[in-house]
Structures are given as structure tokens and as C-alpha cells.
Amino acid sequence: MMLAVLAESALRSLVLGGAVWVGLKLFRVRNPHVQMTCWVMVLLASLAMPLLMHWTALTITRNALPLPAPEHLWSTGSSFAESLDSTLSSDIAAPLPTGSDTHQTVNWFAVATAGYTFVAAMLLLRLALGVHLTWRLVRAAQPMHEPWTGKWRVRVSNLIGGPVTFGSTILLPPQCFEWDPHKRQAVLAHEGAHVTNRDFYILLLASLNRAMFWFSPFAWWQLGRLAELAELISDARALQVVEDRLSYAEILLDLVQSVRRAPAGLEMARACTVRARVERILSATAPPAKLGWGKRAGTIAAIIPVVVVSAGSIAYTTQPVSTPTLDSATAQPAGKNNPEALSFYSFGPGSIFTVFREGDGLFGQLSGQRKLRLAVAGDGAYFYPAAVGGVTLPPTTAQQRSEPVLNQNGRDIRAVRIADLALQARQTGPRELGSYTGGTS
């Protein structure tokens, strides 16, 4: 069940992401702030997709088809009844498999569940360990109170080789004291943009989403795309401060030479991203426009209907319908000469046992067998003689309703109740099987 929900959630998230990607391409949205807002909404919807699938489900209730009268369910001489009888006989008369006949089959669902749990646990453990180690690194770092740090919370650690952002804290290497003011300003502008935009927490949620849906390529792509947009926005902020693209590109290339990765956190210069970022910085003509709260709210409002549609589903429920039993010849409600169905039971595939009252007598009929009056035993139980074995209806007490039992080859097979039909031919209330335990005429 869990794997089915996760697989459906991953598929719906993929559909949502595909719709957003197509929309961004069709409307030629190149502003990284707008794209970041869209993909953050997709990320939150992906994490909440199992709940959204439940909340947005539309339940439609439809009436069930009326059950036919037991008199016309089957006829003794019909080919359908013969097939039911043969099915019943083969199902019930077949001996139980012995130890030599049975063989253990592989439970692939359990194997898949174990495999998913193992990989997800490893990814979550790696994420938790990285966050814990980086948190210890931040606590061990020396706080810095310099005029050029401004409003930012800055610490110095000799365990890193380049700027790193962890939460709202900016970690700098000891070499920062030797940097010129131009480089310090660019670094703080870049890392300060990460803090302002809460990029660390967004990527932490994306990593959690990847751990939950590690089998979905979209979860891995989404983490990479969010990290790319976060660096793109921070680079744009730093360029506004430095006002020299070539100088800022040189700063990135200089920092990447001394990078030592932290277990977790946003690094300003990662070797795998610096080349593409430098090319983008040098080729850009103008910084992207900032996104105000009004445009951000409009973007979110445009994404919400897509989220609802991707998570929505329709569920159908069947409402039982109780209708009077009609005689096929006269099309009249059940009366003294027409049967009233009380209960339907099943002993297995193709085996239905019906108990109904006709006139003053209580009758039973097993699929493929004749309609017979139920015999009364001394203890108040009823008995139906069938070719495959006798069916016994134990007496019903006020506390519990008893189900019929088929005795076949020394084995007792208890029936499962399928449905009850409360037919009001001559009485105002439904009649139960227990009301007929007084005997038959």
C-alpha cells in the first residue's frame, strides 16, 4: 500500500513538473526569480502529494443495480447453473495441498518494500549526518565582528576552503582577512542572497524529497534545478554590487582552486558549476528583474490550479438499493406465491447460497441446486441438503447472527454474507433470518 501511494505521488509530481516546464517554455519565462517561485511550489506540492491526493479526491455516489429475485438467479437445468455447480464441486471437493505439493513463492512486494526502505534510509541517513557535521562545524567556528561583515552572521573556520552558507550563518575561510575589499563585498553579497532567499532550507526540502522519491528521476532533476537557480539569483545579486562581470568571474575562478567541500551547505564556488556560471555571467546583458510580492503572489495563484488538477482524482462509491422483488411473469411485488430474499451468502468462487421466505415456509437454494424447504433441527438450526454437502444454518441469537456452514468431506466451510434485501411486501420493517427460528409449516 505504501509503495503504491508513493509511486502514484511520484507520477503525479512528474505530471505537475512537466506541465510547469511546458508552461515556462510556452510563455518564454526566463526570469530566475519567477522560475524559482514555480519550482518551489512544485517541490512543496511533491512533498504533500500523498495528502493532496486525499484532499482533492471527488467522491461520487452512484446507485447499485437491484439484485434479482433468488427464484430467477438460476434454474436447475440451465447451463449456467451446471457450470456453477461444477465450479463449486471442484473448488470445495479438492483436497487441501500437502506439504510435498506446496512450494514457497517469492513475495516480490515485500522485496520491493525492503529495497525502497533501504535506499531511502541510506539517503536520509546521509542527509542527517551531513547536516549534523556541518552544524558542529558552524558551532566550532569563530564568530567574526568586523565592520565589513555588516548585518550578516559570519564565522571563520579553518576546515573550509571557500565561502559556505549554513542556515542563516555565513562561513568564511581564514584567508578572508587577506582578501581585498572588492572580493569581500562580492562574497558577502553572494552568500547574503542565499540567506535572504532561504536557499539552504529550500534545498534541504529538495534533498528530503529526493530521499523519499529516490526512484523518480524528476526528484533528482528538481534538486539540481533548484540549486542552479539559487546560484543564478545569488550571482545576479553579487554582480549588482561588484558592477564588473569580468572581475566577479575571476573571483569565482580564484575561489574554486581552494575549495574543500563541507558535508552540507551552499558553497559559493563548486567546481562542477563554476564553468557554466562563468559563461552565463560573461554572456549576460542585464541583471534579471526582481520579483515583488504582487508578482510572486500572481505566480503562486497561477500554479495552484495546476497543482489541484495534477493531484485530483474521482472516487466512486455504490449506495445499496433495496427494491421489491418482481415476479418475471406478472411484474408484481413479492406476495404469498412470490419469494422474498432475505440474505445472500458465498462459500467461494461461483457458490452463492440464498435464504428466503415463500409463503409461510423458509427456503434455501444453492447455486446449481434445487430450491428446497429448510428442515428444522431440534436445537433450532435449519438444514439444507445439497449434493456437495449439507448446509446448516445455526440458530441466531440476540447478540450475534450466525452464518451458514457447509459440511463437505468432513470439513466445515463458513459462508460470507454478501447482501441483505429488506423487502416490504406485507410488513413495515425488514425481516431478519433470526425471526424465522420458530419452525416451518
N, C-alpha and C positions, 0 to 999 in steps of 0.2 A: 504494500500500500504506500509506504513512504517513497519508494523508488518511483512508483507511478506518478505521485504528486510532483516530485522533483523533476521528472522527465517532462511532464506536461508544463510545469512552470518554466523550465529552460526553453522549451519550444515556443511558448507564448512570448517570452522575453526576446527570443530571436526574431519573431514576427514583429514585435514592437520596435526593436532596434532597426530592422530592415525598413519599416515604414518611416521612422525618423530619418534614417540615412537618405532614403529616396526623397523625402520632403526637403532636406537640406540641399540636396543636389538640384532638385527642380527649381527651387527658389533662389539658387545660387548664393546661399548664405556662407560668407567667408569670414565674418567677424568671429574671432575665437571666443569672445565673451558669450555670444548667442549660442555657439556650438557647445560651450562648456555647460551652460544652463540646460540645454536639451539633454545632453548625455548624463548630467547629474540626475535629472528627472527619470531617465531610463534606468539608471542604477538603482534609485530608490524603489521604482516600480518592480525591478527584477528581484530585489530583496524581499519585497512584500507580496510578490506574485502569488504564493500559496494562499495568503489571506484574501487578496483581491479576487482570486478565482471563486472564493466562497461568498464574498460580499456582493459581487456583481452578478451572481447567478440568478437568472429569472426562472421562477418555478411556475409551470403551467399545469393546472389540474384538469384532467380530462376524464369523462365518464367511461367506465368499463362496459364492455359488451355484456348484455344479460346472459346469465348461464342458462342453457336449455334445460328443459324438464328431464328428470332422470329416465322417464319412460322412453324418451327419444334419443338418449345419448348413444345407444347402440341397440341393435337387435341381435338375437341369439344366432340367427342364420346368416348374418352379414359377413362379408369377407373381412371387414374392418375388425369386427369382434373376434374373428378367428385369429387375425394377426396379433391383436392384443392378448388373447389367451395364450398363444404360442410364446409371445414375448414374456408374459408373466411366468409361464411354466419354466422357460429356460432360465429366467433370472432367479427364480426362487428355488427351483429344484437343483440348480447347480451346486455341487458340494463346495464347501469352503476350501480355499487353497491350502495345501500343506506346506510345511517348512521347505521341502525339496522343490516345490513348484514356485515359490516366491523368490524374487531377487530384488536386491536393493538398487533403486534408481537414484541418480544424482539429482539433488534438489538445486537446480540452476538458479532459482530465485534467491535461495539462501547464499549461494556462492556469489551472485552479483551484489547482494546486500553487503556481504562481508568485504568484497573488493572495494565497493564505493566507500564504506565506512573507513577502511584502512587508509585509502588515499586522502580522503577528506581530513582524517585525523592527523596525518602527517603534515598536510599543508597548514592546518590550524596550529599545530604544534610549532612548526617553523615560524609562522607569523607571530605567535605569542612569545616565542623565545627571542626573536629579533626585537620586538617592542620592549621586552624586559631588559635585554642587554643594552639597548640604546638609552633606555630610561636610567639605568645605572651609570652609563657613560655621562649623561647630562648632569646627574646629581654629583658625580665626581669632578666635573669641570669647574673651573674657577670663574666666578662672576666678574664681569668687566663693567666698570663705571667710568667711561671716558666721554668727553664732550661730543665726540663724533659718532657715538652709538645712538644718540638721540633718544627716542621713546622706546626703542626695541630692547627686549630682554636678551642680552648677549652673554655668552660664556665662552671661555677659552679652554680647549682640550688638546693635549699633545698626542692623542690617539687618533686624530683625524688629519687628513692632508689637505682638505678643502672645505668650503662652507657647507653646512648641513642644517636643515630645519627639522626640528622635532617638536610637534605641537605648536606652541607659541614661543619657543626658545630657538635662538639662532646660535649655532656652534661655529666657532672660528678656530683655525689652527694658530699656533704661536707665531707663525710668520706674519700674522696680520699687523703686528706692530711695525713691521718693516715696509708695509705697503704705502704707496703714496696716496694722498687724499682722494685723488681721482678714482683709484681702484677700490678704496674702501667705500666710497659713495656708491659705486656701481654694485658692489657685492651686497651692501645693506639694502639697496633699492630692490634687487632681485629677490633676496631672501625675505624682505619685508612684504613683498607682494604675495609670497607663499603664505605668510602668517595672516595677512589681511583676508585673503580668499579662502582660508582654512583648507588649503590643498592637502595637508597631511591627513586630516580626518576623512576627506573625500577618498583619497587613495587607500586609506585603511579600510573603509567600507568596500571599496572595489576589490581589495585583496580578500576580504571576508566573502564577498560574492563569488570570487573565483574559487575559493576553497569549497564553498557549498555546491557550486555547479561546475566543478573542475572538468567534467566530461563534455561541457559545451564549449566549442571554440569561441563563441561570442563572448563568454565571460573573460577569456584571456585577452581577446582583442579590445574589449571595453576598458580593461585596466590599462593597457598600453596607450589607448587613445586619450584617456583622461590624463595620464602622466604627460603625454605630449602636449596637450592643450594647456596644462598647468605651467609647463616650461615656456611655452609660446607667450602666454599672458605675462609671466614674470620677466621675460626678456624684453617685451614691449615696454613694461614699466621702467626697467633699468635704462633702456635707450632714451626714454623721455628725460631721465636725469643726466645721463652722460652726454647726450646730444652728439655723439660721434660713433657711427656704426663700426668703422674700422678699428677704433680704439677698443670698443667693447668686444669685438671678435677676438682681438689679441688677448684681452683679459681671460676670455674663456679658454683659449688655447694654452695660455700660461698656467691656468689652474688645473687643467686636465693632466698635466705632466706630473703632478704630485698628489693625485687622487688616491686615497685609501678608503675603501667603502666602509660605511657604518652598517651595522646589522639592519637598522631600519631608519627611515628618514629621507628627506628630499635633499639630494645633493645638487649643487649648482652646476658642476661640470662632471657629467658622466661620459666616459669615453665612447659609449655606444650611441650617444645622442648629439655630441658636440658637432660632428661634421655636418649633419643635416641642419642643426640650428645656426651654425655659422653661414651656411649657404643661404638660409632663409633671411638672416639678418642683413647680409650684404645685398640681397636682391630686392628687399622690401623697399617700397617707395614712401609709404606713410604709415604711422602707427595706427592700429585699429581703434575705432571709436569706443569710448567707454559705454557700458550698458547701465542706464539709470533704472531706478526701481519700477518705473512705469513700463518700460520696455521689457524688463525682466518678468514682471507680472503678466504682461501680454504673451510672452513666450511660454510661460508655465500654463496659462489658460489654453493656449493652442495645443499643448502636449497632452493635457488631461483627457480630452475626448479620445485620443488615440490610445491612451493607457486603458481607459474603460472598455473600449471595443476589443482590444487585444486580450483583456482579462475576462471579458464577459462570456457567459455560456447560458444555455437554456436547459433546464431540467424538467422532466415530465413526471407527474405523479398520477396515479389512477385512483379514482374515487369509486368504491364499490357501489353497485346499483342493485337494489332489491326490487324485482318486478314479479308480478304474479305469473305463475306457470300457466301457459296456454296449451290447451289440447290442440294438436295439429289439425284434427278433423273439424272440430266445432269452433275453434278460436275463442273459447270461453275460459274464464278463470277457473282454477282448480276447484273442484267441488267434491261431492261424495264419491263420484266414479273417476275422478282425475287425481293423480298423485300430487302430494306436496313434498318438495325436497326439504329435508332438514339439514343434512350435513354431507359433505364430500370428504373422503379420506383417500390417501395414497399409500400403497405398500411399496412402491418403487416405480421405475420407468414403465409406463404403459399399464399400470394397475391402479384403477380407481374403484373405490367402494362407496356406494351411495346408500344412505339410510333415509327413508321417507315413510310418511303415513298415508295410507289409502283407505278411506272409509274409517272403520274402527280398528283396523289392523296396522301393525308396524312391519314394514317390508325392507328388504335389503337386496342389493344387486351388485355383483362384482363384474368388472369389465369382461365381456365374453361369456358370462354365465347367465343363468335364468334369474328372473325376479322371483323371490321366494319369501313367504311369510316367516318372520323370525320366530324361532321356538324359544320358549321361556324355560329357564332352568330354575331349580329350587332356590338358589341364592339370589334370584332377581336378575341374573345375567341373561342376555339374548344370544342365540346361536344361529349362524348361517352356514349350512353345509355346502361346500364348494368342491369342485373336482380336484383342485390343487391342495385342499386342506380346509379345515373348518375355521370360520371366523367367529370369534367370541367378543361380544360387547359387554364388558364388566359393568356392574351397576354403578350409576353416577351418584355421588354423594353431594351434600350441600357445599362442601369445601372444595371439591375437585371433580372435574369432568374426566371420565376415563375414555381412552381411545381404543378402537377395536384392535384385536390381536389375532394374527393369522398363525395357526399352528400347522407347520409343514415339515414333514420328516423329522419330527422331534424338536424342531426349532420354533421359537416364538418370535414373530416379527411384528413389532408395534407400528401401527399406521401413523401417518402425519396428517393432521387436519388441514384441508385445503381451503374450504369456504363453508359458510353457513348461509342459507337462504331463509329469511324470515318472511314467510308468505301469509298474508292476512286474508284467507278465503272466508273463514267463518268466525275468526277470533280477532280481537283488537290488538293483541300483543304477540310477539314472536314465541314460538313453541320450541322448547329445547328437548334434546333426547332424554334428559332425566325425567321429564314429565310422563313418559310412557313406560316406566318401570313397573307399572301395576299389572301388566299382563296383556294378552291379546285374546280376541274372541275367535 
